[in-house]
């Protein structure tokens, strides 16, 4: 082993231990998950992979909030293509006063409907519109906003576009997906449906004993250096996208005066909720 | 094939151990530098204000109006405390309601912001009528109240009945009456089951005329739960359709869509009304919306 490699090996071990120590002692935090968390990996429809928030490039007086769920969807995963969970409540949450308590929450509930109960097929012919009778297994959803302790339903029966099945089934896919962008009663816009996962992570290398291809030579088990590979490229996720006027996000419901406005910083996270259930054993009976 | 790896030399082991100690030392040092030696710090705000060059950054606020939250609200009797607590909630004056919360409630909701956030999961109250007070001893009393709500059935709130009769507990604490965060009991007043068939008859009648918009006006919402094709049958299957007496939701063949949308408690308030056509039969699922039954969806009579 060359001196350089020895040095890199020892240095890599020290750096890894230092990093693990720091991360392991940080305060508990929520985190995104492409199947990384143990329990949620068994519940993909509730697995929030990533959350994004940014000033909308197409409409700078709005902010776009994006929550992604269901990791690593194979787009051609028929006949039972991926769907949102009917029994999951999805939320996008905003804290606009820095107290770690949600001030505005958007809630999303989905319903799956089979148009023709005599077939299990996702579609029975080309899908030319979101109302096409051949679009057999459909999802719709409702959106509610919770603010000041009150819940207001902003929209219901909103359509989820189908999966991008292929050129025969969904010949004008982007048109179908665009038709699923809906307006809400408070002036926001919403979309929910399958999208190409925009995240970049080299899953194959990271979970192969914490390797990073560009630094392969520095690993305890060295390999030839390579460029990173986007492990989620070509896989879908299910996105909920909300475009909200900025003044609806601020604590005082006013437009911002600039980036240094005290209300210009918000905290955003996404969450999934399942109902709590309780099983009761009937009282024992004796004869 | 060797069963044991060759023994590593001692110098290499020492080098690796040294690197491990160095790594741990750096990690622990960095952690102490960030958090200090004083144990786990107070929970930090989720949003740190940014000190941007154009203006001074304000200090991060305390949690959810803590100053307002600490203001106690006086009430001379248990009935007065419960009335004021519920009326303040109905009026959206949650700071007053929070000021009447008892100690257990304050522990559960340590700030007004947390209390406010939780109120969205309660049925909004539109009117309060306070009934009798029952002294339970030990400075406690239970007060019966009749509440009115704006009725709803939706997948967020579930069933919101038009009227409930609830028992709320008040306690004498710190020299004043304070109210628990949750009622002791809630009894919903629902329309009689005998009124469910007439609601379904009217719905089927609209569908017999293929009047989907008219049928939608008799539903709890625009969307129907359960198999979509069953609701189309009256429009396509002409002839005489009959409606039978309602059954409990326990008889549902495919309850999953309803349980997924409204939770297992749907079994306590939804009803099945069987309908029979010339060649088909299915059940219509109804729920109580205010004083009437409204259609929620359909259910097959045999598993599909």
Contacts between the chains, C-beta under 8 A, distances in Angstrom:
chain1	res1	chain2	res2	distance
A	6	B	15	7.3
A	10	B	15	5.6
A	10	B	16	6.9
A	10	B	18	7.5
A	10	B	19	4.2
A	11	B	19	7.3
A	13	B	16	6.3
A	13	B	19	4.4
A	13	B	20	6.4
A	13	B	23	6.4
A	14	B	19	4.3
A	14	B	20	7.3
A	14	B	22	4.6
A	14	B	23	3.9
A	14	B	26	6.9
A	15	B	23	6.7
A	16	B	23	6.7
A	17	B	19	7.6
A	17	B	20	5.7
A	17	B	22	8.0
A	17	B	23	2.8
A	17	B	24	5.6
A	17	B	26	7.9
A	17	B	27	6.2
A	18	B	23	4.5
A	18	B	24	7.4
A	18	B	26	3.9
A	18	B	27	4.1
A	18	B	30	6.8
A	19	B	27	7.0
A	20	B	27	6.8
A	21	B	23	7.1
A	21	B	24	5.8
A	21	B	26	7.7
A	21	B	27	2.4
A	21	B	28	5.9
A	21	B	30	7.6
A	21	B	31	6.6
A	22	B	27	5.0
A	22	B	30	4.9
A	22	B	31	5.5
A	22	B	34	7.8
A	25	B	27	7.7
A	25	B	28	7.9
A	25	B	31	4.5
A	25	B	35	7.7
A	26	B	31	7.8
A	27	B	40	7.1
A	27	B	41	7.6
A	27	B	43	7.8
A	27	B	44	7.6
A	86	B	257	6.7
A	86	B	260	4.0
A	86	B	261	6.8
A	87	B	259	7.6
A	87	B	260	3.9
A	89	B	156	7.5
A	95	B	46	5.2
A	95	B	47	6.0
A	96	B	47	7.8
A	97	B	47	7.7
A	97	B	61	5.2
A	97	B	64	7.4
A	97	B	113	8.0
A	98	B	45	4.2
A	98	B	46	6.7
A	98	B	47	3.9
A	98	B	48	7.2
A	98	B	49	6.7
A	98	B	60	4.6
A	98	B	61	5.7
A	99	B	45	6.2
A	99	B	46	7.7
A	99	B	61	6.0
A	99	B	62	7.1
A	99	B	63	4.0
A	99	B	64	5.0
A	99	B	111	7.2
A	99	B	113	5.6
A	100	B	43	6.4
A	100	B	44	7.8
A	100	B	45	5.8
A	100	B	46	4.3
A	100	B	63	7.0
A	101	B	63	6.5
A	101	B	64	5.4
A	101	B	111	6.8
A	101	B	113	4.0
A	101	B	114	5.6
A	101	B	117	5.9
A	102	B	117	5.6
A	103	B	113	7.6
A	105	B	117	7.9
A	105	B	120	7.7
A	107	B	156	5.6
A	109	B	155	3.9
A	109	B	156	6.3
A	109	B	261	7.0
A	111	B	155	7.4
A	111	B	223	6.1
A	111	B	225	6.6
A	111	B	257	7.0
A	111	B	261	6.4
A	112	B	257	7.5
A	113	B	223	7.9
A	113	B	224	7.8
A	113	B	227	7.9
A	113	B	228	4.8
A	114	B	227	6.1
A	114	B	228	6.5
A	114	B	229	7.7
A	115	B	228	5.1
A	115	B	229	6.5
A	116	B	229	5.9
A	117	B	227	4.6
A	117	B	228	8.0
A	117	B	229	5.4
A	117	B	230	7.7
A	117	B	300	7.5
A	117	B	304	4.9
A	118	B	229	7.9
A	140	B	223	5.9
A	142	B	154	6.8
A	142	B	155	6.0
A	142	B	156	7.2
A	144	B	154	7.7
A	144	B	156	4.7
A	146	B	117	7.7
A	146	B	120	4.3
A	148	B	92	6.7
A	148	B	94	7.7
A	148	B	116	6.6
A	149	B	92	7.2
A	149	B	94	5.6
A	149	B	116	4.4
A	149	B	117	7.1
A	149	B	118	7.8
A	149	B	119	3.5
A	149	B	120	5.5
A	150	B	92	7.2
A	150	B	119	7.5
A	150	B	120	6.2
A	150	B	124	6.6
A	151	B	120	4.7
A	151	B	156	5.9
A	151	B	157	6.5
A	153	B	154	6.1
A	153	B	156	6.9
A	156	B	154	7.6
A	156	B	221	6.2
A	156	B	222	6.2
A	156	B	223	6.5
A	157	B	221	7.8
A	157	B	222	4.8
A	157	B	223	4.9
A	258	B	54	6.6
A	259	B	52	6.0
A	259	B	54	7.4
A	260	B	52	4.1
A	260	B	53	7.5
A	260	B	54	4.1
A	260	B	55	4.1
A	262	B	49	6.8
A	262	B	57	7.6
A	262	B	58	4.9
A	264	B	50	7.9
A	265	B	47	5.3
A	265	B	48	7.8
A	265	B	49	6.1
A	265	B	50	5.9
A	266	B	47	6.6
A	267	B	46	4.1
A	267	B	47	4.2
A	275	B	263	4.8
A	275	B	264	7.6
A	277	B	263	7.9
A	277	B	264	5.9
